[in-house]
C-alpha cells in the first residue's frame, strides 16, 4: 500500500475507527523503538558470557533488523521500517547522538590528557599515524576495486578511510578494560590516557574530513571556509563560552532548586544551539555538541547533575536507535564475489596490523614489557560508536557507497569483537601477583615486625557517606604506639560497573594523589578537615594513604579486592557492611542490596588475611559524643568483646592498635562456667591468655574487665549503651551459653557471626558502630 507522505499524520484515530496505527508516524516510532530495544537487549544477554561490550550487541541488532537479515523480507521492511519513516527515526536517533557526544565531551578532561605524560601521547600518536599511512594504499585499492568510488575525490576518501582505520573508541575501550579488570592497572591507565588523546585527535580529523567533503562538487575554497569557520567556532567556545559555563557551574551549586533547573535547561539549550551552529558552518552537528561538552567544568557537582539527568535516557533509549538506523543502511549482501571479500580481509588485516604493530613498537621503545605492549596494541584497536559515526557521515556525504560502507562496518565489528578474547589470552594482571603461602595475621605481625616494616590495611568504601567514619578509624589506628610499625592504608572506592558511562569514566578522572579523591567524596563534610588530618600524618611520618578505584560488576568485585590485598600484602581488609545509617546516630539502617552483601561474603570466604566488616553508625561523630569532646580528653571509646579463639585474638590485636591517650579501649573478657577442656581447647586457652597478658603489659590506655556472660542479651546490652563509639567482636563464637541460645535463631546476616548479627540488628536500638573481624583460616 503506497502512502501519501504529504498527508502523513502524527497520530492515528485508533483501530476501532478502521485506522492502522502503523501508517502514522508516532505509533510506528513506538513500535520501532520497542523492537530495537528488545533485539539489542536480547543480543547483549546472549553475548554477555563472551564478555563483549554492549555496543557489539547494538550494532549487530541494527544489522539484524536491516536489509542484511530481517529486512530482506520486503513485507517486514515495508510494515516496520517503511522508507517514509526513515527521516523520522534518524532525526530522533540524531538527537540522542547529539546529547551522547555532549556527554563524551563532558567526560573528556583535556587537562588529564596534558597530565598523561609523554609515553601515553607517543603511543597514541603511533597508533594513529601508522594505520593512517597504511590507509593511503587501502584507499587507492578500494577506489579502483569498488565500482563508483573512483568518482569521489581521493583526498576526501582517504581522510574518511584513514580515520576509520586509526580511530580508538574511548567509551568502548573503557568498558572492555573494566570487564577485564584492567582499568586501574598500568596497562589500563596507559590505554585510557592514549585513547583519550586518540579520541580528541579523531574528532579533529573527522571535522577535517567533513570540511573536505563539503568541497566535493564545489570550489575547493568552500572546504577552506568550512575549516576556518570550524576553528573559529572552537576558539569561541573555549575562550568565551567556557568561562561563562564555569560561572554557571558555580552558581548552580546553590540550594535553590528553581535556579538549578534554569541553569540545566540553559545548558541543554546550549547543546542544541552549538549543534545547529556547526551544522550551519558545514561541519556535522555532533561536533558542536562535543566541543560544548568540553567547556563544562569537569568532576564538579554541576557535571554530575547533567550526567544524571540525561545519561540513562540517551544511552538506554535514543542511542540504540542510532545503531538501528546504521544497521538499516548496512547490507552485507552488497559484498559479493571473491574480490569484495578479499577487500574485507585486507581492510581488517591492515587495520589490525597498523594499530597493533604501531602501538606495540612504540610501547617497547618506551620500555614497557612485551606482554603489556602487545596487550596495549590490541586494546587500542577497539572500534565502536565513533567508528559508526565516521562511516555514517561518510555515507551521508556520498563519500562511501553501500559496498564500502558494509566492508568498514564489518571491520569495526570484527576488531572490537576480537579485543576481549585476545587481551585475555595475552595479558592477565593476576599472573604478576604471587599468592602469599601463609595467612597474614595482625597478631603475627606484632611478633615478626622485622619481616614487614609497616602495617598495611585495605579499607573499602562505597561512597561519600562512609568516608568520615573511615577517616576516624584511620586516625584512631595510625598513632597507636611509638614502637608500632608505620601504617599504610590503601583506600579502595568500590564502584559498580553498569551500562552508565559515568561508572566507567570516573576512573579516568581519579588522581594518583589521594587528597583530591577523598575531598570529592566528602560531600557534606568540611573539605579542610581531611587534608589537614592527612598532612598531619605526613609530618609525623607514620601514616601513608594511597587510593585506588575498583570498577567492576558486583559478581566479580571480590576479585579486585583480593587482588589488591595480595599485591600489597595487606594484613587486614576493612569492608563496609551492606547496610548503613542515612544520618549519624540514626537507628534505622538503609540496605544497599543483596548483591553488595554477596561481595562481602565472597571476600570472607577467599581472603588470605584478616577481614573486618564495618557496620557504620557514625563512628566518632555521634551528637552526644561530640558534645562531650570539649570537656573530655578522650575523644573516642572502643569496646572489644573477647571470649577466645583466632577471630577474637585478631579483634583484640586490632583494639590494641586503637588504644592511645585520645582513644580509650575497654576489653570485656567474657567468662564462662569452668568445664573440662579438650587438648585442642587447652592449647587455644593458653594462646588466648598469652594474648591478654601481652595486651595488659604493652599499653596503659586499655581497660580490662572480666564479665560473666550468661546469655547473648548481656552482650547486646553492652552495645545498646551509649558508652562506646565502636564495639569490636570476632566473628566465630565459642561461648556455650551464647552459642546454645543463638543456635535456634535465624541469623539475618550470617557473615557477621551470631554476636555480630545481634549487634548489627536495627531492632535492638544499638547506636554504636560495630567491627566484626574474621581471621584467615576460620571461614564459615
HUTA-V197322 format. One record per backbone hydrogen bond with DSSP energy under -1.0 kcal/mol. CO is the residue of the C=O (numbers start at 1). NH is the residue of the N-H. If there is no record, write none. Layout:
co = <CO:CO>
nh = <NH:NH>
This chain:
co = <4:5:9:10:14:15:20:21:24:25:26:27:28:29:30:31:32:33:34:35:36:37:38:39:40:41:42:43:47:48:53:54:55:56:57:58:59:60:61:64:66:66:69:70:73:74:75:76:77:82:85:86:87:88:89:90:91:92:93:94:95:96:97:98:99:100:101:102:103:104:109:110:111:117:118:119:120:121:122:123:124:125:126:128:129:130:131:133:134:135:136:137:138:139:140:141:142:146:148:149:153:154:155:156:157:158:159:160:161:162:163:168:169:170:171:172:173:174:175:176:177:182:185:186:187:188:189:190:191:192:193:194:195:196:197:198:199:200:201:202:203:204:205:206:207:208:209:210:212:213:219:220:221:222:223:224:225:226:227:228:229:230:231:232:233:234:235:236:236:237:240:241:242:243:244:245:246:247:248:251:256:257:258:259:260:261:262:263:264:265:266:267:268:269:270:271:272:273:274:275:276:277:278:278:284:285:286:287:288:289:290:293:300:301:302:303:304:305:306:307:310:311:312:313:313:314:319:320:321:322:323:324:331:332:334:337:338:339:340:341:342:343:344:345:346:347:348:349:350:351:352:353:354:355:356:357:358:359:360:361:362:363:364:369:370:371:372:373:374:375:376:379:382:384:385:386:387:388:389:390:391:392:393:394:394:395:401:402:403:404:405:406:407:408:409:410:411:412:413:414:418:419:420:421:422:423:428:429:430:441:442:444:448:455:456:456:457:458:459:461:463:464:466:467:468:469:470:471:472:473:474:486:487:488:489:490:491:492:493:495:501:502:504:505:514:515:516:517:518:521:522:528:529:530:531:532:533:534:535:536:537:542:544:546:548:550:552:553:556:557:558:559:560:561:562:563:564:565:571:572:573:574:575:578:580:583:590:593:594:595:596:597:598:599:600:601:603:608:610:611:612:613:614:614:615:616:618:622:623:628:636:637:637:638:639:640:642:645:646:647:648:649:650:651:652:653:660:662:662:663:664:665:666:667:668:669:671:678:679:680:681:682:683:684:685:686:687:688:689:690:691:692:693:694:695:701:703:705:707:712:713:714:715:716:717:725:726:727:728:729:735:736:737:738:739:742:749:750:753:754:755:756:757:769:770:771:772:773:774:775>
nh = <7:8:25:26:19:18:23:24:28:29:30:31:32:33:34:35:36:37:38:39:40:41:42:43:44:45:46:47:52:51:56:58:59:60:61:62:63:64:65:70:69:71:72:73:77:78:79:80:81:85:89:90:91:92:93:94:95:96:97:98:99:100:101:102:103:104:105:106:107:108:113:114:115:121:122:123:124:125:126:127:128:129:130:132:133:134:135:136:138:139:140:141:142:143:144:145:146:149:151:152:157:158:159:160:161:162:163:164:165:166:167:170:173:174:175:176:177:178:179:180:182:185:189:190:191:192:193:194:195:196:197:198:199:200:201:202:203:204:205:206:207:208:209:210:211:212:213:214:215:216:222:224:225:226:227:228:229:230:231:232:233:234:235:236:237:238:239:240:241:242:244:245:246:247:248:249:250:251:252:254:260:261:262:263:264:265:266:267:268:269:270:271:272:273:274:275:276:277:278:279:280:281:282:283:287:289:290:291:292:293:294:296:304:305:306:307:308:309:310:311:314:315:316:317:318:319:323:324:325:326:327:328:334:335:336:341:342:343:344:345:346:347:348:349:350:351:352:353:354:355:356:357:358:359:360:361:362:363:364:365:366:368:367:373:374:375:376:377:378:379:380:382:169:388:389:390:391:392:393:394:395:396:397:399:400:398:405:406:407:408:409:410:411:412:413:414:415:416:417:418:422:423:424:425:426:427:431:432:433:445:446:448:451:488:571:572:490:574:492:494:466:467:470:471:472:473:474:475:476:477:478:455:544:457:546:459:548:461:550:552:505:506:507:508:518:519:520:521:522:523:525:532:533:534:535:536:537:538:539:540:541:487:489:491:493:495:497:556:559:561:562:563:564:565:566:567:568:570:610:458:612:460:614:592:590:586:580:597:598:599:600:601:602:603:604:605:607:440:573:774:575:772:577:616:770:581:621:626:627:632:664:725:726:666:728:668:670:649:650:651:652:653:654:655:656:657:663:635:636:660:638:703:640:705:642:707:709:682:683:684:685:686:687:688:689:690:691:692:693:694:695:696:697:698:699:665:667:669:671:716:717:718:719:720:721:769:639:771:641:773:739:740:741:742:743:745:752:753:757:758:759:760:761:727:615:729:613:731:611:778>
